[in-house]
Amino acid sequence: MRMPPQKTQRTPLQELLRTARPGFVFVGVFSFFLNLLMMVVPLYMMQVYDRVLASGSTETLVMVTIIAAVALAALGTLEAMRSQVLTRVSTWLDQRLSGRLIGVSLAAKLGGAPMGAQALRDLGQVRAFVSGQGIFPLFDSPWVPIYVAVIWLIHTWLGVLAAIAAVILFLMALANELVTRALLKDAGQKQVRALRQVTTVVDNAEVVQAMGMLPGLTRRYDELNDQVLAIQRVASDRASGIVGVSKFFRLFVQVGILGLGALLVIRGELTGGGMIAGSILLGRALAPVEQAITAWKSFVAARDGYARLQDMLLRLPTEREAMDLPAPQGYVVVDRVSFVPPGAAKPVLKVVSMDASPGQAVGIIGPSASGKSTLCRLIVGIWPPSAGSVRLDAADVHAWDRAALGRHIGYLPQDVELFAGTVKDNIARMGNPDAEAVVAAAQLAGVHEMILHLPEGYETEIGEGGAMLSGGQRQRIGLARALFGDPRLIVLDEPNSNLDPDGEAALLRAVAQLKAAGCTIIMVAHRPSILTHVDKVVMLRDGAVELAGSRDEVLRQVTARPVSVPRVTGGDAAAGPPEPPPNPRAAG
């Protein structure tokens, strides 16, 4: 049996353009009347040359001048309205799509294909084209045959010349596309890669500066950017040649139609007004084609940006809205979870199972690269497992609406990232800050007094990425952010890695209070001292559970093993070099 054809999936961009179709229809209607009114000037010239000058009638001159003035005022109004409608359509597209593109860019980053702000740059190119002058030839070019037909009505030979000129200019526009399309596409792809390199350098500014990596990174960028510039130069040279030829040709045709018109006037086959009107109409007929050639680079940039947006939205569709679920109590079940990172071949986690209940704290320990941080990311729903499931109150964490789930989760990653804004904004998760809730979270995290000693207290601007704070301060404010809003599930990945003894004591007090409040706590241990309030311990090795049970039982088994067994460390990648053996002289 023959299967019915499947409908092509529409992206949010296509849906928005479809919704904006009435706006483009209005622009088309405005263009219709605008191009009609463009004939006012040549018709006025014909009336002045053929009727006013012949009759010497001042009344006729005044009347046709008033009519022309009213028509031209309407033309100017329509031109302004057309630009305003396109500006509003482009602004509307940006407002509706930018949030989705940020979400899709985030999904691309989590999926191992970081795009940075490229999606927003592509949207900006599309918006600039829609709201700029480059789009007008698309609405005006359909009028080229009509203008040619009007010129033909004035005189056949003038119409023949106009038609030939229009065809030649159209072929020039096509040639411009053929000789520059591949070059501009290649240059655009290389430019995207170059900008990503710059973003990486800026994101790792401290490492770059500390180890003197800037010259090497700059050289790599220059090599790629030089390729971009070379390709763009070739494309620009080719396009400039075509633009120059097209401008010469259009002006020459303008001269030619005047010369041909003068010859026809001498022969008595055309009036002086018809000669002037034909020249003006020809200029208007050829203007959209010449404008299209001139604005071709912006059109290609918008087209390539649109194609990249389409590709990204098709590969990484935005999350569908999930059904609202009741607030969770905090029962966590990790059931036979395996995970292969995007682009990797080997699994980082292999059939891992564990559980945690409200009021319970579970410690995760193990050597470096054992999968501890990866397990944390799966539990909070950053990544979906390759096999198995992670459930919160029996519901898969990916069945929740992300914003709704986030309110019930507190997460402190291994590398704490703060955002430009105030301390208050960061603790409140960049939402509308509730002063009482912010202070409560800070007090629970033991960071309230520290914040009060900052220059502006909770209103202190911390700079991009928390640059105004030390590593320990960032970690403690990150802990307060994780505790904001009374979450039921709290996942802490090496929460004491940058803490001094006072900060670690505050952390232990917070864990005890959270347990008493019935929260579920999952914590990657960096030092054994942080396991004081832990009920159960799960030890990972090579992505699999090696030991699991009560804290005392597991730690007893770990400490009873030979010295060759790696100590408890934090992080999946590396927690730093192993500690050197004790110095015998110092021990004495």
Helices and strands as residue ranges (DSSP letters): H 12-19, H 21-37, H 40-47, I 48-52, H 53-55, H 58-110, H 118-131, G 133-135, H 136-140, G 141-143, H 144-154, H 156-203, H 205-210, H 214-266, H 272-294, H 296-315, E 332-339, E 349-356, E 361-365, H 372-379, E 387-392, E 395-396, G 397-399, H 402-406, E 409-412, H 423-427, H 435-444, H 448-452, G 457-459, G 464-466, H 471-483, E 489-493, H 501-516, E 520-524, G 528-531, E 536-541, E 544-550, H 551-559, H 584-587
